[in-house]
Each structure stands twice: as C-alpha cells, then as structure tokens.
Amino acid sequence: MLLRFSTSVLASTLALVASTTALPALHTRAISELTQADLNALAPFARFAGAAYCDLGQVQAWNCAACKSIPGFQPKLTGGNGNDVQQYFVGYWPDQKAVVVVHEGTDPTQFLSDLTDLNIATKSLDTSLFPGVSSAVQVHGGFADEHAKTAGTILTEVKALLSQTGSSNVFLVGHSLGGALAELDAMFMTLNLPASVHVKAVTFGTPRVGNPAWATLFDSKVADFKRVDNMDDPIPIVPGRFLGFEHPHGEVHLLEDGTGVSCPGDDDATDAECTIASVPNVFDGNVLDHLGPYEGVYVGTIFC
C-alpha cells in the first residue's frame, strides 16, 4: 500500500540509505557539455512528466498547465489514482510521431509521499513481464510491484496506438518514482515489442532502480536513455550503492549556472560535475531541487 509522508521524513529516511562512503570509484570516461539545443530538447519531456501529477480529467482534456505547452498531443488512456496506483497516461504525439507513456512520481512538497520508494528489498523480475531475464537481475521490490500493476494495460494500449498510427517510436517518461517506473517500462517495452520499434526513455530525478546486473542488462538493451538529475537533488543517490544498487548509463546533470553535462558510464563517481560527486550524501543535497527547474520546468502537484 502507498502512503504519503512529509519532506522532513523523506530526507531523514533517505539519509539512512544514501551513504556512499568507502565505495570504490567506478571507471568513467570524460564528461561532455550539453549544447543549448540538447538542453532545449529536454523541456517537452519535463512538461510531460509534470502533466502526470495533474488532475486526470484535465490530462484527458489536455488542458492542464503543462499540457498546454505541448499542443497537439492526443491522450488516449489515463489511469491510476495517485494512492495505491500511481497516475499514468498514454497517448500519441504527432509532432514526434511517437506513442508516449508517462508515470506520476512522488512529490516532496506535499505532506505525504510515496512509501514504495522506501522499500529497499530487491527481487527478481517477473519473467511473464520480462521474458528471458536472469534471476541474477534484481530490482527494487516496491518499484517492480508498482510497475506490474499497470504494465499489461499500458502495453495493450501502446500496441493499439502503434497499429492505429503507424508509428514505430515509443517514449517513456517520468519523474521521481515515475522515473523509476519509466526505466522499468523501457526494458519492458524493449522485450515485448518488435525490434523495429524504437524505445526511448527520458526520466527526471530518478532513484536507483536495480543492482549492477540490472544496469548492465539495461545498458545492453536500451541505448536511447537519458536520466536527468537537477543540481543538488538527493533522490538520484538513493538507494545507496552500498546496498547493491547501481544506475545504468545516461546521466545528464543540470548545473546551477543553467548549463548541463552528460556523464559517462554507470553511476559516474569521479567527475566533479556529475551527481555523486556533487551530492555525496543527502545532507549535501537540496530536496527542493527535485522539483526543478528542468530547463525552466518545475514538476509536481503544486505546478498543475
């Protein structure tokens, strides 16, 4: 069951699971600075992530504040209730000729937040959803359980929209817990859709989802992936690596001066401008950075 709790409880609990003390640095390559065009391209995905927090009636009508910034999008399916099932929506984006799936996340500005992302027990993936995946691949149990609640329904809608529109692109988007669900969705769609379908995922403020075997598998299957971390947001450094969790590739770190860098490898622990070095523990973080701005876009219920 999902519960909601205060920002202070969130911060104190994260502190218990975020330490990276005494861990070896991972091998990395050089970072690269993002161009302004690269940064601008993130904004529509941040707006999609923000829309998932809004009233589903507004999402279905596509007239929420974030919705209005992406004209022409056609929502086809909405679901969840923000409590025992995170909100989500599926639709078609004619501008990009893509089917888009977006998951709601946790919101640290609200009095209560999602308890699922505090359950740090890991589990193997359900092979009925993730065919052929080894039991050595372990993911956060709460994330896996939440993903399983809607996976079948969402896949059915995605397949229908691909058929109806002739699209060969599927985009997965989410913020916070929604980012973790989008990361799982990226693997899920890759394994359950034809190889001719291009799967792309863009996530914001995403916690670690699984173990190093998950990161390795994800790297090998989902090439088009960006996980965007904002300034000193502490959420991306939990659960801690000392608990056996590891991010896959794709880190983009937005910096205080409005620039951003692409960080190489899985969980870049060396480069000063990447998240682990910038936020070595939650006490050096700022949970308000979790809300944005992501290229000028703030994400959360209060921005709907």
N, C-alpha and C positions, 0 to 999 in steps of 0.2 A: 504494500500500500504506500502511496506517496503522501508525504506530509510537507508542510512549509514551516520555515523557521527564520529567525532574524539574521541580519548581516553579521552581528557580533558572534552568534553561534556558528555561522558559516566560517568565519575567519578562524575561530579557536579550534574548530574541528579540522579544518584544512591544515592547521599548524601541526597536528599530530601525524599527518600522512605525507607531508610535502618535503621533509628534510632530504637533502642530497649529500650530506656530509660523508666524507671518506669514500665516495664513489669515484672510480676512475673516469677520466675524461674520455669521451668517445672520439674515434677518428673522424676528422672532418676535413673538408676542402674549404677554399676561400669563399667568403660571402660575396654577394653581388648586390649592388644598389638597384632598387627598382626605378624605372623611368616614371614620369608623370602619367604616361599612358597606362602603364602597368597598375599604378595606384588607382586611376580613374576607373579601370575595369572592375575593381573590387566593389565599387559603390552599389551597383544594382543587386549584387548578391547580399550585401548587408541589408538593403531595403527588403529583400525577400525574407531574410532572417527576422527582421523586425516585424513584418506583417504577421508572422506566425504567433506573435503574442497578442494580437488584436482580436476583438470580437469576431467570431466565425461568420456571423451574419454580414458584417462589413467585408470580411475577406471574400465571401461568396459573391457579394455585390461588387467587389473590388473598388471600394471607396474609402478604405482606411487611409490614414495619413501616409504610411509607407507605400500603400498600393498605388496612390495617385502619382507616385514618382516613376512607376513602370507602366505607362499606358499601353493598352493593347493586350496585356496578359489575360488569359482566359482560364479562370479557376473552374475545375470540373468536379473535384471531390474535396470535401472538408470533413474532419473528424476529430475525435478526442474531446476531452473536457477540461484539460489543464490540471486535473487532480489525479485520478487513478490511471488516466491515459493522457499523455501529452498531446496537445493540439497539433494538427498537421494539415497540410493541403497539397493537392496535386493539380497541375494544370498545364496549359500549353502556352509557350512564349514565342509568338510568331516572329518577333524580331531576331531571335537566335535559332529559330526552327528547332526548338528543344522542348521536351517534356520536363517539367520541374517538380521536384518533391521537396517540401520544406517542413522541418520539425521545430516546434516550440522548444525553448530551453528553460533554464532556471533564471530567476530574476532577483538579484541580491538587494534591490531596492524595496521589495515587498517584505512584509512582516514574516511571511513564511516562504520556504523554498523547498526544493525537491529532495526528499530523503534518498532517493535512488542513488544519487551520486555520492553518498557516504558509505554505501555498502561495498567494501573493497574486496570481498570474496571473489575469486575468479572461477570460471567454469569453461568447459569445452563448448564450442559452438554446436548447435543443433544441426546435424547433418541433413535433416529434412529441409532445412532452410539454406544451409551452406554445404552443398554436396561436395564430397571428396576432401574436406578439410580435416587434417590430422587432429587427434585429441591433444597433441602437444601444443596446439594453438589455444591459448587461454585468453579470455576477455573478462572484463568487469561484469560480475553476475547481474547486478542491477541494470546495467545498460542492455545486456543481452535479453533479459526478461522483458524490459520495456520495448525493445525493438520487436520482439516476437509477437507482441500484442497486435501490431498493425501491419506486419510485413506482408502477409498474404493478401490482405485487402489492397494495400498500396501497389503491390506487384501486378495484380489483376487490372487495376486502373491504368498503370503505366503501359502494360501490353496493349490495352484497348486504345489508348491515345496514340501510341506508336503506329498502330494499324490504321486508325482513322486519319491521322495527319500525314502519314508517310515519312515522319521524322526518323532520324537514326541517332538522335542525341538525347541523353538523359542526364540532367543536372540534379545533384543532391546538395541541399543547403541546410545549415542550422547553426545556432549559437548556443554555447554552453552545453547543457545536456543534449539539446537539439543537434549540436555539432557532433557529439559522440554518436547519436543515432544516425546522422548523415554519413559518418565514417563507416559505420556498420552497413548502412544501406548501399554505400559504394561497392563494398565487397559483395553483398547480397545480389545486387543488380548485375554485377560483372559475372557472377556464377550462374545466374538464372535467365539471362537474356542472350540472344545470339551474339556471336563475336563481332558481327557487323555493326552493333550498336556501340556508340562512343559514350562511355561513362565518365563524367566529370563531377568532382565534388569540391565545394568551397565552404569551409567552416570557420567559425569565429569563436575565440575564447574557449577552445575545446580542451577538456581534460584528457589525460592519457586513457586509452581505451583497453589496451591489452598488453600482453607480455612481448619479449623480443621476437618470439616466433610469429606472433600476430603482425608485428611491424615488418618483418622480413616477407611474410606472405603478402601483405598489403602492398609493399613496395614492388613486388613482382607482378601484381595483378592490376593495380590502379595507378597508372602513370600520371594521369591528369588530376592532380590533387593539390589544393592549397589549404593550409590551416593557418589562419591569420590570428596572430597574438597582438594585443594592443598595449604598448608601453609597459607599465608595471603590473599588469593583470596577473594575480597569483593563480588563477584557475588552471592555466596550462601546465603548471608544475606539479599538479596532483592527479592521481595518487603518485606517491614518490617512487623514484627508480629503485630505492632500497627495498620496496615491496614487490619488485619484479615487473614493474610496468615500464613501457617504452613507447614513445611516439614513433610513428612512421615518418617518412620523408615529407617535404612540402612546407616547412615552416616559413611563414612570412611574418616579420616582426615590424610593426609600425612604431616609429620613434617619436619622441616629443616634439621634434622640430618639423613634423609633418612629412618627413621622408620615410622610407621603408627599405628593408633589406630582405633578400632571400637567403635563408640559412641552409647550408648543405647537410646532407646525411640525415640520420635519425637522431633526434634529440641532441642537437649541437650544443655541447657543453663547454666549448673552448672559446668561441668568438664572443668578444665583449658586447657586441650589438645584438646578440641573439638572446632568447628569453631566459635560459638557465643562468647565464652569467649576469643578466640584468636583474633577475629576481631569484637569487639563490635560495630564499625561503620566504614564507608568506609574510613575515614581519617586515621584509623589504618591499612588499607589494602594496598595491592600492586597489582594493576590490572595486572601486568606482570605475577604474579603467576597464573593467569587464563590460561595462555598458557602452563603451566607445569613448571618443568617436572613431568609427571605422570609415576613413575617408569622408568625414563630415557627417556620418550617420550614427545616431545613437539607437541602441537596441534595448527594448524592454517594454513592459506593460505601460509605464507612465508616458511613453512616447507614442502611444497609439492615439 
